[in-house]
Amino acid sequence: MKTTPLPSETEAPRAWVWGAFVLLISVGVLSALTLVLTWRITERTEALEQLRARAASCPAPARSPSGRRVEVEEAPPPPPSAPLGSGSYVAAGVDLGPLMRLRLERVRQGAPAGTVRFGSSEVLSPQAVHVISLWAPWCVACKEVLPDLREMFERRGASWGDSVRFLPVQVLDPTAPEDAIRTWGPLMPASHVQVADRSLADSFVAALRDDSRRLYQGTLPVTLALDCNRRVRWARIGVPGEAEMKELEDWLDTFRAEMTDGDPRCRQVWCGNGRCEAGEAGRCEEDCGTPAETAPSERVVSGPTEVAVVGPNEIAPDDPAKRPPKRKPCPQECPRCDEKGRCLTLWGGSEPPATMGPVFSCGDGHCDPGEDQKTCCRDCGCKGSLQCRRAEGGRDVCLPANELWSD
């Protein structure tokens, strides 16, 4: 006998099937919604990070003394920079931005020696144009150009005042800067501060040697003239001649006039011009410095350094008691001396030519025909107080025998 299933017995499995199907559909919809929400959250998070990065790169809003926000126009980029090339004058100027972050050893009047950032206002005043002289205590040629620079500053000091400054930078030498200044300072123009780079990597000249500048080419001295924007507009590697010293003086007058007469070139705004302008605090170390500069590291100096750091107006020429001592006469065989009559140059003539005619054996003890103090001082000796010594390049030359010179 065949049994017919009851309706309730056949509908129960169908209900389970439909329930499972609806559950699967719900799970699928929820999974899709979760994926969409996750994607949207990730997209919004990335957009927020981009906005934060852009906000971090923007300068802090400048505020007036009253605390109100000041709208600052976007600063234009720096003007183009040009390397030294072959001439003394550089029309576009050479950018010294990387050097402004370097910390150098510093000597100044009435304060301990320490370190200072090269771009600080203490070293490079934003109210002046500058003549920078790269020198070293062992550099013979440096001792020829420094007196010429001193003569120029003493002659023009009344008209230039504090708007044209001299800055000596000691390089490529481990001598303590206060000791070097104490010895060689009398040869230099008066300066507010002297700095020295005694880093193991010779960072200062390394930056000047870069192909974008080519302001140091392995030879000292180097004389640089900086305009109102701290750009090198005149440079000379080696000892400048009389015409070049006159050219330097004329360009310093031009750079000074650009600064004092309100030339548009001295009002341009960019990071690296030496002026801490609105919106640059905290983002332009070259111009505004860092908080660490308020407390520079210092060390005690033994002995006075005032000899080289007197101001241009600290000596009253009308007071006989304060007049500088009278210069002693220079020996006949020496064309240039310091105030004490000590010889500073090798000889008055030019360098001997590459070919000297018949070749004799220099060093055989006989002053043969064709040999003299310039070509073979080992055999022929030197005139006056000069002595035959071994100079750079292994060549024997006549050098002064006094306390200013050392082997």
C-alpha positions in Angstrom: 0.0 0.0 0.0 1.5 3.3 -1.2 1.9 6.1 1.4 1.5 9.8 0.4 3.7 12.3 2.3 2.0 15.0 4.2 2.3 18.6 2.9 4.2 19.7 6.0 6.8 17.0 5.4 7.7 18.2 1.9 7.7 22.0 2.6 10.3 21.8 5.4 13.3 21.0 3.2 12.3 23.7 0.7 12.2 26.3 3.5 15.7 25.3 4.6 17.0 25.6 1.0 15.5 29.0 0.6 16.8 30.1 3.9 20.3 29.0 3.0 20.0 30.8 -0.4 18.9 34.1 1.2 21.7 33.8 3.8 24.3 33.3 1.0 22.9 36.3 -0.9 23.2 38.5 2.3 26.7 37.4 3.0 27.7 38.2 -0.6 26.1 41.7 -0.4 27.8 42.4 3.0 31.1 41.3 1.6 30.8 43.5 -1.4 29.8 46.5 0.8 32.8 45.8 3.1 35.2 45.8 0.1 33.7 49.0 -1.2 34.0 50.7 2.2 37.5 49.5 2.6 38.5 50.8 -0.8 36.9 54.2 0.0 38.6 54.5 3.4 42.0 53.7 1.8 41.4 56.3 -0.9 40.5 58.9 1.6 43.4 58.1 3.8 45.8 58.5 0.9 44.3 61.8 0.0 44.6 63.0 3.5 48.3 62.1 3.6 48.9 64.0 0.4 47.2 67.1 1.9 49.3 66.8 5.0 52.5 66.5 2.9 51.5 69.6 0.9 50.7 71.5 4.0 54.1 70.6 5.5 55.9 72.0 2.5 54.2 75.3 2.7 55.8 78.2 4.6 54.3 79.1 8.0 51.9 82.1 7.6 53.6 85.3 8.4 52.0 87.5 11.1 52.2 91.2 11.7 53.3 92.6 15.2 49.6 92.8 16.1 49.2 89.0 15.5 47.2 89.3 12.3 48.0 87.0 9.5 49.9 88.5 6.6 49.5 87.3 3.1 52.9 86.6 1.6 53.5 86.4 -2.1 55.2 83.3 -3.4 59.0 84.1 -3.6 60.5 83.9 -7.1 63.3 81.5 -7.8 66.9 82.7 -7.5 68.4 84.4 -10.5 70.7 82.2 -12.7 74.2 81.5 -11.5 77.3 81.3 -13.6 80.7 79.8 -12.8 83.8 81.9 -12.7 85.0 81.1 -16.2 88.1 82.9 -17.4 87.4 86.5 -16.5 87.4 88.4 -13.2 83.8 89.8 -13.5 80.8 87.5 -13.5 77.7 89.3 -14.7 75.1 86.7 -13.4 76.9 86.1 -10.1 78.1 82.8 -8.6 75.8 81.3 -6.0 77.4 80.5 -2.6 74.3 78.9 -1.1 75.9 75.6 0.0 78.7 77.4 1.9 76.2 79.4 4.0 75.4 76.2 6.1 79.1 75.5 6.9 80.3 76.1 10.4 83.7 77.6 10.7 86.0 78.5 13.5 85.7 82.2 14.5 87.9 84.9 16.0 86.5 88.2 17.0 87.5 91.1 19.2 86.5 91.0 22.9 85.0 87.4 22.8 86.2 83.8 23.0 86.9 81.9 19.9 84.3 79.4 18.8 82.3 78.3 15.8 79.9 80.2 13.7 77.8 79.6 10.5 79.4 81.2 7.5 76.1 82.6 6.4 75.3 84.2 9.7 74.8 88.0 9.9 77.8 88.1 12.3 80.1 87.0 9.4 78.3 88.4 6.3 76.2 91.4 7.2 73.1 91.9 5.1 73.8 95.7 5.2 77.2 95.4 3.5 79.0 94.1 0.5 82.1 92.0 1.2 85.6 91.3 0.0 86.6 87.7 0.9 90.3 86.7 0.9 91.2 83.0 1.1 94.6 82.7 2.6 96.9 80.4 4.6 99.9 81.2 6.9 102.2 79.2 4.6 101.0 81.0 1.4 103.8 83.4 0.2 101.6 85.0 -2.5 98.9 85.7 0.1 101.4 88.0 1.9 101.7 90.1 -1.2 97.9 90.7 -1.9 96.9 91.3 1.8 98.9 94.6 2.1 97.4 95.8 -1.2 93.9 95.1 0.1 94.8 96.9 3.4 95.9 99.9 1.5 92.7 100.0 -0.5 90.5 99.8 2.6 92.5 102.4 4.5 92.3 104.8 1.5 88.6 104.2 0.9 87.5 103.7 4.5 86.1 107.2 5.0 83.8 106.9 1.9 82.8 103.3 2.3 82.3 103.2 6.1 80.7 100.0 7.2 79.0 99.2 3.9 82.1 97.5 2.5 83.6 94.9 4.7 86.7 92.7 4.6 86.5 89.0 5.6 89.7 86.8 5.7 89.0 83.0 5.5 91.9 80.8 6.6 91.9 77.5 4.6 94.1 74.5 4.0 96.0 75.0 7.2 95.7 73.4 10.7 97.1 76.5 12.6 94.7 77.8 15.3 93.0 80.9 13.7 93.8 83.1 16.7 97.5 82.3 16.4 97.5 82.9 12.7 95.6 86.2 13.1 97.9 87.3 15.9 101.0 86.8 13.6 99.7 87.9 10.2 96.8 90.2 11.1 98.9 93.4 10.7 99.1 92.7 7.0 95.3 92.6 6.6 92.6 95.3 6.4 90.6 95.8 9.6 87.8 93.3 9.9 84.9 92.6 12.3 85.5 88.8 12.4 87.9 86.3 11.0 87.0 82.7 10.2 88.9 79.5 9.5 88.1 76.1 8.0 90.2 73.4 9.6 87.8 70.5 8.7 89.5 67.3 7.6 87.6 67.4 4.3 88.6 71.1 3.6 84.8 71.7 3.1 85.1 75.3 2.2 87.5 75.0 -0.7 85.8 71.8 -1.8 82.5 73.7 -2.3 84.3 76.4 -4.1 86.1 73.9 -6.4 82.7 72.5 -7.5 82.1 72.8 -11.3 79.1 75.0 -10.7 81.5 77.6 -9.2 85.1 76.9 -10.1 86.2 79.6 -7.6 89.1 77.5 -6.3 91.5 75.9 -8.7 94.2 74.6 -6.5 96.0 78.0 -6.0 96.0 80.6 -3.2 95.3 83.4 -2.7 91.7 83.8 -3.9 90.0 87.2 -3.7 86.2 87.4 -4.0 83.8 90.3 -4.1 80.2 89.7 -3.0 77.3 91.9 -3.9 74.2 92.7 -1.8 72.8 89.3 -2.5 75.9 87.4 -1.4 76.7 86.5 -4.9 80.3 86.5 -6.2 80.4 89.1 -9.0 84.2 89.6 -9.1 86.9 87.0 -8.5 90.6 86.7 -8.9 92.8 83.6 -8.4 96.3 84.6 -7.6 97.8 88.0 -6.9 95.8 90.8 -8.6 97.9 93.3 -10.5 97.5 97.1 -10.2 94.9 97.3 -12.9 92.9 94.4 -11.4 93.0 96.1 -7.9 91.6 99.2 -9.5 88.9 97.1 -11.2 88.0 95.5 -7.9 87.7 98.9 -6.3 85.4 100.2 -9.0 83.1 97.1 -8.8 82.9 97.5 -5.0 81.7 101.0 -5.6 79.1 99.6 -8.0 77.9 96.9 -5.6 77.7 99.4 -2.8 75.6 101.8 -4.9 73.2 98.9 -5.8 72.7 98.3 -2.1 72.4 101.9 -0.8 70.5 103.3 -3.8 67.7 100.8 -3.6 68.6 98.9 -6.8 65.8 96.3 -7.7 68.4 93.6 -7.7 68.9 94.2 -4.0 65.2 93.8 -3.3 64.6 90.5 -4.9 63.2 87.8 -2.6 64.6 84.3 -2.6 66.1 81.8 -0.1 69.8 82.5 -0.2 70.1 86.3 -0.6 71.2 86.8 3.0 68.0 88.6 4.1 65.6 86.8 6.4 62.3 87.8 4.8 58.7 87.1 5.5 57.8 83.4 5.4 61.5 82.2 5.5 61.8 81.6 9.2 62.2 77.9 9.9 62.6 76.9 6.2 65.5 79.0 5.0 68.6 78.3 7.1 70.9 80.2 4.6 69.1 83.5 5.5 67.5 83.0 8.9 69.8 80.5 10.6 68.8 77.9 13.2 67.9 78.1 16.9 71.3 76.6 17.8 73.0 79.8 16.6 71.8 81.7 19.6 74.2 79.7 21.7 77.3 79.0 19.6 80.1 76.8 21.1 83.0 78.8 22.3 86.5 78.2 23.7 88.9 80.4 25.6 91.5 82.3 23.6 95.0 82.6 25.1 96.5 86.0 24.4 95.1 89.1 22.6 93.6 89.1 19.1 92.8 92.8 19.0 95.7 93.5 16.6 93.7 92.3 13.6 90.2 93.1 14.5 90.2 96.8 15.3 87.4 98.7 13.7 88.1 101.2 10.9 87.1 104.2 13.1 88.8 103.2 16.4 92.1 105.1 15.6 91.9 108.8 15.7 94.5 110.2 13.3 94.4 113.6 15.0 95.5 112.2 18.3 99.4 111.8 18.2 99.3 109.3 21.0 97.0 107.0 19.0 98.6 107.4 15.6 100.0 104.1 14.2 103.8 103.8 14.3 105.7 105.2 11.3 106.7 102.6 8.7 110.3 101.7 8.7 112.2 102.0 5.3 112.4 99.0 3.1 115.8 97.5 2.3 117.1 98.4 -1.2 117.0 94.8 -2.4 113.3 94.3 -1.3 110.5 96.2 -3.2 107.8 95.6 -0.6 107.9 95.4 3.2 105.6 95.5 6.2 105.4 98.3 8.8 108.5 97.1 10.5 110.6 97.0 7.4 110.5 93.2 7.0 110.6 92.0 3.4 107.4 90.4 2.0 108.3 89.7 -1.6 110.9 87.5 -3.3 112.4 90.0 -5.6 111.4 92.9 -7.7 111.8 91.4 -11.2 109.7 88.8 -13.0 110.0 85.1 -12.8 113.0 83.6 -14.8 112.0 82.4 -18.3 111.7 78.7 -19.0 114.9 78.7 -21.1 118.0 80.3 -19.9 120.5 79.7 -22.7 123.5 77.5 -21.9 122.9 75.0 -19.2 125.2 75.0 -16.2 125.4 72.6 -13.3 123.6 74.5 -10.5 124.8 73.2 -7.2 128.4 72.6 -8.1 129.6 75.4 -5.8 130.6 77.8 -8.6 128.7 80.8 -9.8 129.2 80.2 -13.5 128.5 82.7 -16.3 124.7 82.7 -16.9 123.9 81.9 -13.3 122.8 84.5 -10.8 120.7 84.8 -7.6 117.5 84.2 -9.6 118.5 81.1 -11.6 120.9 79.5 -9.1 121.0 81.1 -5.7 122.6 77.9 -4.3 125.8 78.8 -6.0 125.6 82.6 -6.4 123.9 83.5 -3.1 121.4 86.2 -2.4 121.7 90.0 -1.9 121.3 91.7 1.4 119.3 89.9 4.1 117.8 87.4 1.7 118.7 83.7 2.0 118.6 80.9 -0.6 115.9 78.4 0.4 113.9 75.6 -1.1 110.4 76.9 -2.1 107.3 75.3 -3.5 107.9 73.0 -6.4 111.4 72.2 -5.2 112.9 75.4 -6.7 115.6 77.3 -4.9 114.7 81.0 -4.5 115.9 84.0 -2.4 113.6 84.4 0.7 113.9 86.9 3.5 115.6 85.7 6.6 113.5 87.1 9.4 110.9 85.9 11.9 108.0 86.2 9.4 109.1 83.3 7.4 109.6 79.7 8.3 110.9 76.7 6.3 
